[in-house]
Amino acid sequence: MAATLTNWAGNIVFAARSLHRPESVAQLRQLVADSDQLRVLGSGHSFNRSADTTGALVSLDRLPDLFEIAEDRRSVRVGAATRLGELAARLQRAGLALHTLPSLPHISVAGAVVTATHGSGIRSGTLASAVRAVELVTADGTPRTIRSESADFPGAVVSVGALGVVTGFELAVHPTFDVEQTVHEGLTWPALFADLDAILGSGYSVSVFTDWRGPSSVWVKRRVDEPAVDLSWTGARPADGPRHPVPGMPTRNATPQQGAAGPWSERLPHFRAEFTPSVGAELQSEYFVAREHAVPALQAVKDLAAQLAPVLLVTEIRTVAADEFWLSPAYQRPSVAMHFTWTPDTAAVVAVIRQLERALAPWDARPHWGKLFELTPDQLAASYPRWSDFRRLRAEYDPAGKFGNAMLDRFFPRP
């Protein structure tokens, strides 16, 4: 490549020998067939080497637009490279909605799905739980569609890009709905631990932001057709103005708050789609634990507050419903996720991550596939009941390891 290519955060310099932007599926199929090593680059919002390769790096951002609403208006076909903010706006204009959106609407649909990225909500699964079919180009350049009735489907949705080049999805959609967002401040740890489920279940989407030392804030996104939210019993009070998830950052970049109702597409994310983030001076990690174990797991992290403080910007605590995807961190267990936003000091952050993972070990914490973690293949294999089934599926779809890289080959060596 003529220029150095990095991820969004700048902590990964890609090792690819070439970058390709095919302008048709036919061109993509030929490129895949002719390549010995190949990975897809989405929006670059991964913080580890999951998207890296020493072969060809492929961007799908020049493929023809794909956006097809089904006749029954219960699903939509969408291109893999479509940004979530763009998809949400198009669905909203059509009177439709996804069930969830992650905090940042600038990431690609495929990047979010294949890593089990998610929003928040006790009733809401990952974005992957909306998938009804996966469209991909396999190792010999052949297109293939894997539908929900296929035995391979639970392994093919959250695949970390190991089975082929995903070109599109069929996603379940619903009638549009409006949401109002209110930030409540001053939540104490005793109040949070006293009834964690009631707080995290108080709205359609609820997040707790904390530095693990002082009081926390609760961001409640309520569907306007559902009951009003009263958290006064916790001691928390509505904020007197707009807030940013990271204290001190410009609030103009955050989605509207203070009970101002608006469409789901403009309230479920924490950040405005029209605000395009530049290179992010931050690193990220995220760990999922079963919701039934959330309080002791959170307490274990709180006990590390002094060690976290030098490198931590903020932690978001949120809920995710269980799903059936083999590599999803929410596989078969309703989860509480702890999302850590760190300063861009990789060595110091990795040292803290190791302490954090030791503290969370009793509760079998599963990491987000696109973020920084230090857990070993043996540790993760013990956490995922269908781990060996995914290894088998990878060997079946990609026998020569064309879509592999150092990270995938370490975690899922071919049998």
Secondary structure as the mmCIF struct_conf table of DSSP 4:
data_model
#
loop_
_struct_conf.conf_type_id
_struct_conf.id
_struct_conf.beg_label_comp_id
_struct_conf.beg_label_asym_id
_struct_conf.beg_label_seq_id
_struct_conf.end_label_comp_id
_struct_conf.end_label_asym_id
_struct_conf.end_label_seq_id
BEND BEND1 ALA A 3 ALA A 3
STRN STRN1 THR A 6 THR A 6
TURN_TY1_P TURN_TY1_P1 TRP A 8 ALA A 9
BEND BEND2 GLY A 10 ASN A 11
STRN STRN2 VAL A 13 VAL A 13
BEND BEND3 ARG A 17 ARG A 17
STRN STRN3 SER A 18 HIS A 20
BEND BEND4 GLU A 23 SER A 24
HELX_RH_AL_P HELX_RH_AL_P1 VAL A 25 ASP A 34
BEND BEND5 ASP A 36 GLN A 37
STRN STRN4 LEU A 38 VAL A 40
BEND BEND6 SER A 43 GLY A 44
BEND BEND7 PHE A 47 ARG A 49
TURN_TY1_P TURN_TY1_P2 SER A 50 ALA A 51
BEND BEND8 THR A 54 GLY A 55
STRN STRN5 ALA A 56 VAL A 58
TURN_TY1_P TURN_TY1_P3 ASP A 61 ARG A 62
BEND BEND9 LEU A 63 LEU A 63
HELX_LH_PP_P HELX_LH_PP_P1 PRO A 64 ASP A 65
STRN STRN6 PHE A 67 ILE A 69
TURN_TY1_P TURN_TY1_P4 GLU A 71 ASP A 72
BEND BEND10 ARG A 73 ARG A 74
STRN STRN7 SER A 75 GLY A 79
TURN_TY1_P TURN_TY1_P5 ALA A 80 ALA A 81
STRN STRN8 ARG A 83 ARG A 83
HELX_RH_AL_P HELX_RH_AL_P2 LEU A 84 ARG A 93
TURN_TY1_P TURN_TY1_P6 ALA A 94 GLY A 95
STRN STRN9 LEU A 96 ALA A 97
BEND BEND11 HIS A 99 HIS A 99
BEND BEND12 SER A 103 SER A 103
TURN_TY1_P TURN_TY1_P7 PRO A 105 HIS A 106
BEND BEND13 ILE A 107 ILE A 107
STRN STRN10 SER A 108 SER A 108
HELX_RH_AL_P HELX_RH_AL_P3 VAL A 109 VAL A 114
TURN_TY1_P TURN_TY1_P8 THR A 115 ALA A 116
TURN_TY1_P TURN_TY1_P9 ILE A 122 ARG A 123
HELX_RH_3T_P HELX_RH_3T_P1 LEU A 127 ALA A 130
STRN STRN11 VAL A 131 VAL A 137
TURN_TY1_P TURN_TY1_P10 ALA A 139 ASP A 140
BEND BEND14 GLY A 141 GLY A 141
STRN STRN12 PRO A 143 ARG A 147
TURN_TY1_P TURN_TY1_P11 SER A 148 GLU A 149
BEND BEND15 SER A 150 SER A 150
TURN_TY1_P TURN_TY1_P12 ALA A 151 ASP A 152
HELX_RH_AL_P HELX_RH_AL_P4 PHE A 153 ALA A 156
BEND BEND16 VAL A 157 VAL A 158
TURN_TY1_P TURN_TY1_P13 VAL A 160 GLY A 161
BEND BEND17 LEU A 163 GLY A 164
STRN STRN13 VAL A 165 ALA A 172
STRN STRN14 HIS A 174 PRO A 175
STRN STRN15 ASP A 178 LEU A 187
HELX_RH_AL_P HELX_RH_AL_P5 TRP A 189 ALA A 194
TURN_TY1_P TURN_TY1_P14 ASP A 195 ASP A 195
HELX_RH_AL_P HELX_RH_AL_P6 LEU A 196 LEU A 200
TURN_TY1_P TURN_TY1_P15 GLY A 201 GLY A 201
BEND BEND18 SER A 202 TYR A 204
STRN STRN16 SER A 205 THR A 210
BEND BEND19 TRP A 212 GLY A 214
STRN STRN17 SER A 216 ARG A 223
TURN_TY1_P TURN_TY1_P16 VAL A 224 ASP A 225
BEND BEND20 GLU A 226 GLU A 226
HELX_RH_3T_P HELX_RH_3T_P2 SER A 232 THR A 234
TURN_TY1_P TURN_TY1_P17 GLY A 235 GLY A 235
STRN STRN18 ARG A 237 PRO A 238
BEND BEND21 ASP A 240 GLY A 241
BEND BEND22 PRO A 245 VAL A 246
TURN_TY1_P TURN_TY1_P18 PRO A 247 GLY A 248
BEND BEND23 MET A 249 MET A 249
HELX_RH_3T_P HELX_RH_3T_P3 THR A 251 ASN A 253
STRN STRN19 ALA A 254 ALA A 254
HELX_LH_PP_P HELX_LH_PP_P2 THR A 255 PRO A 256
TURN_TY1_P TURN_TY1_P19 GLN A 258 GLY A 259
STRN STRN20 GLY A 262 PRO A 263
HELX_RH_AL_P HELX_RH_AL_P7 TRP A 264 ARG A 267
BEND BEND24 LEU A 268 HIS A 270
STRN STRN21 PHE A 271 PHE A 271
TURN_TY1_P TURN_TY1_P20 ALA A 273 GLU A 274
BEND BEND25 PHE A 275 PHE A 275
BEND BEND26 VAL A 279 VAL A 279
BEND BEND27 ALA A 281 ALA A 281
STRN STRN22 LEU A 283 ALA A 290
HELX_RH_3T_P HELX_RH_3T_P4 ARG A 291 HIS A 293
HELX_RH_AL_P HELX_RH_AL_P8 ALA A 294 LYS A 302
TURN_TY1_P TURN_TY1_P21 ASP A 303 LEU A 304
HELX_RH_AL_P HELX_RH_AL_P9 ALA A 305 LEU A 308
TURN_TY1_P TURN_TY1_P22 ALA A 309 VAL A 311
STRN STRN23 LEU A 312 VAL A 320
STRN STRN24 ASP A 323 ASP A 323
TURN_TY1_P TURN_TY1_P23 TRP A 326 LEU A 327
TURN_TY1_P TURN_TY1_P24 PRO A 329 ALA A 330
STRN STRN25 TYR A 331 TYR A 331
TURN_TY1_P TURN_TY1_P25 GLN A 332 GLN A 332
BEND BEND28 ARG A 333 ARG A 333
STRN STRN26 SER A 335 TRP A 342
BEND BEND29 PRO A 344 PRO A 344
HELX_RH_AL_P HELX_RH_AL_P10 THR A 346 LEU A 360
HELX_RH_3T_P HELX_RH_3T_P5 ALA A 361 TRP A 363
TURN_TY1_P TURN_TY1_P26 ASP A 364 ASP A 364
STRN STRN27 ARG A 366 PRO A 367
TURN_TY1_P TURN_TY1_P27 TRP A 369 GLY A 370
BEND BEND30 LYS A 371 LYS A 371
HELX_RH_AL_P HELX_RH_AL_P11 PRO A 377 SER A 383
TURN_TY1_P TURN_TY1_P28 PRO A 385 ARG A 386
HELX_RH_AL_P HELX_RH_AL_P12 TRP A 387 TYR A 397
TURN_TY1_P TURN_TY1_P29 PRO A 399 ALA A 400
TURN_TY1_P TURN_TY1_P30 LYS A 402 PHE A 403
HELX_RH_AL_P HELX_RH_AL_P13 ALA A 406 PHE A 411
BEND BEND31 PHE A 412 PHE A 412
#
